[in-house]
Structures are given as structure tokens and as C-alpha cells.
């Protein structure tokens, strides 16, 4: 038996299981620290930000995507743009019981209706309540906007909300920027609180890697930091299954289809995809079918379809520049053709229609009507649309 020298500490020997537990704990602490740093100090690429905000949406019983009742959050991290969802799954305060003589207007659409980027009081839906109310007939406008909703989804959402909200009239807003693509991407799922469409929806069902990237900002940062050219922008394409690569334009629009500017193409037979049937007739047929369903659901109650443009459909110079940037010859398109096609489609479906483009184009600074993304209204845009739409609705429903 060997004696230990006086004053010399006996080296401690940890049990292997304890050492493994400490190593695992260290890894967990490091990962949590990395996750916190990635969430607070790193901005994800634009395509990922477009999937959020996390937790806002849930999957409905029929598989469609709706707002999560009771959600509270700030999509941009700015308290001024916080979103609160009531028990009906609509942005805004609780509607409460409907009193005798009250009138309720249900507004449907995508992020434009939801009011992405602005506070609740600034949205045109919230403003409409005051302008449409009279001394004898109070009016409450309900916000049925949901991110990623196209015309087909708006029709389904109208069926969900009309009775619970006790709607007396309907306004359906169609966004020229992305509704045609949203209608073409029927597959959608909510994973880790994120709205995923098309190939992304299939990826999270089959790929553990994709599911991890949706949940962990640290994992997403590592993927985007790979030593590849423009790795952050290429990540969606790298994750797609080769068999699904041909459908990438559904979830990640090809340059020629982005911003809805393809709807201005003079040639309705253009396909933009090798071997694919022409897109414009398919898109218009889908819109007409959705509007016909909504007219049937309205069952005699007032229904108006509102065409909502992006900044590129409002300012001609920007439209031409955007087309060239997207690889399309402006000479193959005609300004305003998309709006006319949608208005004609609504007329053929027996639905009254309005176009918000002229009122936005008439502003002293049309660019100020939109947020920096060019797709959604700024507070000034909501204000301009409110005044115009309230007058038009009063005239149509007088």
C-alpha cells in the first residue's frame, strides 16, 4: 500500500458515467448558448423569414392553414406590429355578441388583409369599422386575413368564419403579388409554428434535417455558413429532393413568376416551365371557381372582390425594371392586363369587383403606400385604401 506524501492532494477519479453526463451537459449548454446567440444576433435569410412568424398559424381540421386562436406576438420583433388573434382565429379584439341592428363585414385575404408590418389600428380592416358605421347602424369589420391564402383558401376560410362571425357582407382581397402562386401550391403544413408550402411541406414530412432547420436557428446558421457560393440563398434548393426540384418554383418562385407580373403577359399561352400547360388560363380558372364558390356561400349577401396590386403594378418604371431584373422582356407584357383579367374573371363569376391600383397610383408618393418589401401596405397605404374602399362599398350597397 503506497502512502501519499503529506500535503499532496489525492487526484479525484470521476466515474465514466458521470464524465459522460458532464460532457453531455456541456454540449447542451453550448447548444443552448449557440441557439440564443443565433436567435438574437443573427438575421435568417429572406426565404426563411417569409415562413414566419413562428406560432401564428395552425393546421385546420380540413388540412388548410389558419391563424392560431389566442396567438400573441410581434412578427418583426417590433412591438408596434404586434399581432393579437381572437378566439375566432381573426386578428383583432373579440367581436362579442352581435346586437340587433348591427352589421358585420368579413374581410378575407392574405397578409395584406392581415396587416403585416403595421399595428392593428392602422389596418384598413380596423379603420373600415368606423367609416362604415352610421348613427343607426353600427358596423364591425372582421379581419379574416391569413398568410399564404390565395383565392381557394379564402373561399374555404369564408365557409369557416361566416357563421361564427355572423357576417352580413363580404370583401375578398386578391393579391396580385402571390395569390396565383399560393393557389398553385395546395400542399401546406405548419411545422414548428412555421407555414410551409409545396416542396417544403413534403420535406418536413420526410427529412429530419429539414425539421431540425425549422426548429433550430443554430442549425440553420451552420447550414447557411457552409463554404458554398451564396449558401444561404442556395439552401432551399440543396434541401429539395432531386425528384421535386422541378416543382421548386411553387415554393420558391422562379424569377419570371415572382411578384405576379407574369399575369401581365400578352401571350396567355405562355407556360414558363418546360412541358407545363399555360399558367395564365389555369390561374384564371382557379380564381373563377373560387369566386363562384364564395358567391354561393354568400347566399345573396353582398360580396365584393378587391384587386390589390404590389408596388411594381403601381409604378410603371419599377414594373419595367423589375421585369428586366426577372429576365422578362417588358415588350411581351401590357401594364394593367393582370388587373383587367382579374376584374373580367370576377364579372364572369357574377361577383362585383374593384381595383385598388388607381387610388394607390394617384398618391403623391406611391412608393410610400407600401412597406420596403413592395408587397404589403404601409400605414399610409392602409389609410388611402380605407377611404376609397369605404366610399365604394357605401355606393355599391346603398
C-alpha positions in Angstrom: 0.0 0.0 0.0 1.6 3.3 -1.2 1.4 6.2 1.2 0.5 9.7 0.0 3.1 12.4 0.6 1.9 14.9 3.3 0.2 18.0 1.8 -0.3 16.4 -1.6 -3.9 16.2 -2.8 -5.3 12.9 -3.9 -6.3 13.0 -7.6 -10.0 12.5 -8.0 -11.3 9.9 -10.4 -14.8 10.5 -11.8 -16.9 7.6 -12.7 -17.1 7.2 -16.5 -20.9 7.6 -16.4 -20.5 10.9 -14.6 -17.9 12.1 -17.0 -20.2 11.3 -19.9 -23.1 13.1 -18.2 -20.9 16.2 -17.7 -19.8 16.1 -21.3 -23.4 15.8 -22.5 -24.4 18.7 -20.2 -21.6 20.8 -21.6 -22.8 20.1 -25.1 -26.4 21.0 -24.2 -25.3 24.3 -22.5 -23.1 25.1 -25.6 -26.0 24.4 -27.9 -28.5 26.5 -25.9 -26.0 29.3 -25.9 -25.5 29.0 -29.6 -29.2 28.8 -30.2 -29.8 32.0 -28.1 -27.0 33.8 -29.9 -28.4 32.8 -33.4 -31.8 34.0 -32.4 -30.8 37.3 -31.0 -27.7 38.2 -33.0 -28.2 36.7 -36.5 -30.8 37.5 -39.2 -32.0 34.4 -41.1 -32.1 34.7 -44.9 -35.2 36.3 -46.5 -36.7 33.0 -47.7 -36.7 31.7 -44.1 -38.2 34.9 -42.7 -41.0 34.5 -45.2 -42.1 31.3 -43.4 -42.8 33.1 -40.1 -43.8 34.4 -37.6 -43.5 31.2 -35.7 -46.6 30.2 -33.9 -49.0 32.4 -35.8 -50.6 29.6 -37.9 -52.0 26.2 -37.1 -53.4 23.5 -39.3 -57.2 23.4 -39.5 -59.2 20.2 -39.4 -59.5 20.1 -43.2 -55.7 20.5 -43.6 -55.7 24.1 -44.5 -53.8 26.8 -42.6 -55.5 29.3 -40.3 -54.5 31.7 -37.5 -54.0 30.2 -34.1 -56.7 31.5 -31.7 -55.2 33.3 -28.8 -51.8 34.0 -30.5 -49.9 37.0 -29.2 -46.7 38.0 -30.9 -44.7 40.5 -32.8 -43.7 39.1 -36.2 -40.9 41.6 -36.8 -39.8 41.9 -33.2 -41.2 45.4 -33.1 -43.9 46.0 -30.5 -45.7 48.4 -32.9 -46.5 45.5 -35.2 -47.7 43.0 -32.6 -50.4 40.7 -33.7 -53.2 39.5 -31.4 -55.6 36.8 -32.6 -59.1 36.4 -31.1 -60.9 33.2 -30.2 -62.4 33.0 -33.8 -58.9 32.9 -35.3 -59.1 36.5 -36.6 -56.7 39.4 -36.0 -58.2 41.9 -33.7 -60.3 42.1 -30.5 -63.1 39.7 -29.6 -66.2 40.6 -31.6 -68.6 39.8 -28.8 -72.3 39.0 -29.3 -74.0 40.6 -32.2 -76.6 43.2 -31.2 -79.8 43.7 -33.1 -79.3 46.2 -35.9 -75.5 45.7 -36.1 -73.9 45.0 -39.4 -70.8 42.8 -39.8 -68.4 42.8 -42.7 -66.0 39.9 -43.1 -62.8 40.8 -45.0 -60.8 37.9 -46.4 -57.3 37.6 -48.0 -53.6 37.1 -47.2 -51.0 39.2 -45.4 -52.3 42.4 -47.0 -55.6 42.0 -45.2 -53.9 40.7 -42.0 -51.9 43.9 -42.0 -48.3 42.5 -41.9 -45.9 45.2 -40.6 -48.4 47.6 -39.2 -50.4 47.9 -35.9 -54.0 46.7 -35.7 -55.4 50.2 -35.5 -53.5 51.1 -38.8 -55.0 48.3 -40.9 -57.7 49.2 -43.4 -59.9 46.5 -41.8 -59.9 48.2 -38.4 -60.4 51.6 -40.0 -63.4 50.4 -42.0 -65.5 49.8 -38.9 -65.6 53.5 -38.2 -66.2 54.7 -41.7 -69.0 52.2 -42.5 -70.9 52.8 -39.2 -73.8 55.2 -39.1 -75.7 56.6 -36.1 -78.4 53.9 -36.6 -76.3 51.0 -38.0 -73.0 50.2 -36.3 -70.6 48.2 -38.5 -67.9 45.9 -37.3 -65.3 44.7 -39.9 -63.6 41.4 -39.1 -60.1 40.6 -40.2 -60.0 37.1 -41.9 -56.5 37.6 -43.4 -54.2 34.6 -43.2 -50.6 34.4 -44.6 -50.3 32.3 -47.7 -54.0 32.4 -48.6 -54.9 32.5 -52.2 -58.4 32.6 -53.7 -59.1 28.9 -53.0 -58.1 29.3 -49.4 -60.1 32.4 -48.9 -63.2 30.5 -50.2 -62.6 27.8 -47.6 -62.0 30.3 -44.8 -65.2 32.2 -45.7 -67.1 29.0 -45.1 -65.4 28.6 -41.7 -65.9 32.2 -40.4 -69.2 33.4 -41.9 -71.4 31.8 -39.3 -69.2 32.3 -36.2 -68.6 35.9 -37.1 -72.3 36.4 -38.1 -71.2 38.1 -41.3 -73.7 40.2 -43.2 -71.4 41.1 -46.1 -68.0 40.1 -47.5 -64.9 41.7 -49.1 -62.4 39.3 -50.6 -59.0 40.9 -51.4 -56.9 39.2 -54.1 -53.2 40.0 -54.0 -51.6 40.2 -57.5 -48.2 39.6 -56.0 -48.6 36.0 -54.9 -52.2 34.7 -54.9 -51.7 32.9 -58.2 -48.7 31.0 -56.8 -50.5 30.3 -53.5 -53.4 28.8 -55.4 -50.9 26.6 -57.3 -49.3 25.3 -54.1 -52.1 23.3 -52.4 -49.7 21.3 -50.1 -49.1 23.2 -46.9 -48.3 22.3 -43.4 -47.4 24.0 -40.1 -44.2 22.7 -38.5 -42.5 24.2 -35.5 -45.0 27.0 -35.9 -43.8 27.9 -39.4 -46.1 27.9 -42.5 -44.5 25.6 -45.2 -45.8 25.1 -48.7 -45.2 22.9 -51.7 -41.8 21.1 -51.6 -41.1 22.4 -48.1 -44.3 20.8 -46.9 -43.1 17.4 -48.3 -39.6 17.9 -47.0 -40.6 18.2 -43.3 -42.5 15.0 -43.6 -39.6 13.1 -44.9 -36.4 14.9 -43.8 -35.1 15.0 -40.2 -32.6 17.6 -41.4 -35.4 19.9 -42.7 -37.4 19.5 -39.5 -34.3 20.4 -37.4 -33.6 23.5 -39.5 -37.2 24.7 -38.9 -36.8 24.3 -35.2 -33.2 25.4 -34.6 -31.7 28.8 -35.6 -28.2 27.5 -34.7 -28.6 24.6 -37.1 -29.9 27.0 -39.8 -26.9 29.3 -39.2 -24.5 26.4 -39.6 -26.2 25.3 -42.9 -26.1 28.9 -44.2 -22.4 29.2 -43.2 -21.3 26.3 -45.3 -18.4 27.3 -47.6 -20.5 27.4 -50.8 -21.3 30.3 -53.0 -24.2 32.2 -51.6 -25.0 29.2 -49.4 -27.9 30.9 -47.6 -29.8 31.5 -50.9 -29.0 28.1 -52.2 -30.1 26.2 -49.1 -33.7 25.5 -50.2 -32.5 24.1 -53.5 -29.9 21.9 -51.7 -32.5 20.5 -49.4 -35.1 19.7 -52.1 -35.3 16.1 -53.2 -34.0 15.9 -56.8 -37.3 14.4 -57.9 -39.1 17.5 -56.5 -36.6 20.0 -58.0 -38.9 20.7 -60.9 -41.6 21.9 -58.5 -39.3 24.3 -56.8 -41.0 27.3 -58.4 -44.1 26.5 -56.4 -42.4 27.2 -53.1 -39.6 29.4 -54.3 -40.9 31.2 -57.4 -38.7 31.4 -60.4 -37.8 34.9 -61.4 -40.3 35.0 -64.3 -43.2 34.1 -61.9 -42.3 36.2 -58.9 -44.4 39.3 -58.0 -47.3 38.1 -60.1 -46.0 40.2 -63.1 -46.4 37.1 -65.3 -50.1 37.8 -65.3 -49.4 40.9 -67.5 -48.1 38.7 -70.3 -49.8 39.4 -73.6 -49.5 35.7 -74.6 -51.9 33.7 -72.5 -50.4 30.5 -73.8 -47.0 31.1 -72.1 -46.0 28.3 -69.8 -42.6 29.4 -68.3 -42.0 25.7 -67.4 -40.9 23.1 -69.9 -43.7 20.7 -70.7 -46.2 22.5 -68.4 -49.6 23.8 -69.6 -50.1 27.6 -69.9 -50.2 29.2 -66.4 -52.5 32.1 -67.0 -55.6 30.2 -68.1 -55.1 27.8 -65.2 -54.8 30.7 -62.7 -57.9 32.4 -64.0 -59.9 29.2 -64.0 -58.9 28.7 -60.4 -59.8 32.2 -59.4 -63.2 32.0 -61.2 -64.0 28.7 -59.4 -63.1 30.1 -56.0 -65.2 33.3 -56.6 -68.2 31.2 -57.7 -68.0 29.1 -54.5 -67.8 32.3 -52.5 -70.8 33.8 -54.3 -72.8 30.6 -53.4 -71.7 30.8 -49.8 -72.7 34.5 -49.6 -76.2 33.3 -50.5 -77.4 36.7 -51.5 -75.4 38.7 -49.0 -73.2 41.5 -50.5 -69.8 40.2 -51.8 -67.1 42.3 -53.4 -63.7 41.2 -54.8 -60.9 43.7 -54.5 -57.8 43.5 -56.7 -54.8 44.5 -54.6 -51.5 45.4 -56.5 -47.9 45.4 -55.4 -45.7 48.4 -55.8 -44.5 47.1 -59.2 -48.0 47.1 -60.6 -48.5 50.7 -59.3 -45.3 52.4 -60.5 -44.6 51.8 -64.2 -40.8 52.5 -64.1 -40.4 50.0 -61.2 -42.5 47.4 -63.1 -40.3 47.7 -66.2 -37.2 47.5 -64.1 -38.5 44.5 -62.2 -39.4 42.6 -65.3 -35.9 43.1 -66.7 -34.4 42.1 -63.4 -36.5 38.9 -63.6 -35.4 38.1 -67.1 -38.6 39.1 -68.9 -38.9 41.5 -71.9 -41.3 44.3 -70.9 -42.5 44.4 -74.5 -44.1 41.0 -74.0 -46.4 42.4 -71.3 -49.0 45.1 -71.0 -49.4 47.2 -67.9 -52.7 46.7 -66.1 -53.5 43.5 -68.1 -53.4 41.4 -64.9 -56.0 43.7 -63.2 -58.3 43.6 -66.2 -58.1 39.8 -66.4 -59.0 39.5 -62.7 -61.8 42.0 -63.0 -63.2 40.2 -66.0 -62.9 36.9 -64.2 -64.9 38.2 -61.3 -67.6 39.6 -63.6 -67.9 36.2 -65.3 -68.3 34.6 -61.9 -71.1 37.0 -61.1 -69.1 38.9 -58.4 -68.8 42.7 -58.1 -65.1 43.7 -58.3 -63.0 46.8 -57.6 -59.4 47.6 -58.4 -57.2 49.4 -55.8 -54.5 50.2 -58.3 -55.7 53.7 -59.4 -56.1 55.1 -55.8 -52.6 54.0 -54.9 -51.1 55.3 -58.1 -52.7 58.7 -57.6 -50.8 59.2 -54.3 -48.2 62.0 -54.3 -45.6 59.3 -53.4 -46.9 55.9 -54.4 -43.9 54.1 -53.0 -44.8 55.4 -49.6 -48.0 53.4 -49.8 -46.0 50.2 -49.4 -43.6 48.7 -46.9 -40.0 48.1 -48.0 -40.9 44.7 -49.4 -43.1 46.3 -52.1 -45.9 43.8 -51.4 -47.7 44.9 -48.3 -49.3 48.2 -47.4 -47.6 50.7 -45.1 -49.8 52.7 -42.8 -50.3 55.3 -45.5 -51.4 52.7 -47.9 -54.0 51.3 -45.4 -55.3 54.8 -44.8 -55.7 55.5 -48.6 -57.4 52.2 -49.2 -59.7 52.7 -46.3 -61.1 56.0 -47.5 -61.5 54.7 -51.1 -63.0 51.3 -50.2 -65.5 52.8 -47.7 -66.9 55.1 -50.4 -67.1 52.3 -52.9 -68.8 49.9 -50.6 -71.3 52.5 -49.5 -72.1 53.2 -53.1 -72.4 49.5 -54.1 -74.5 48.7 -51.1 -76.6 51.8 -50.9 
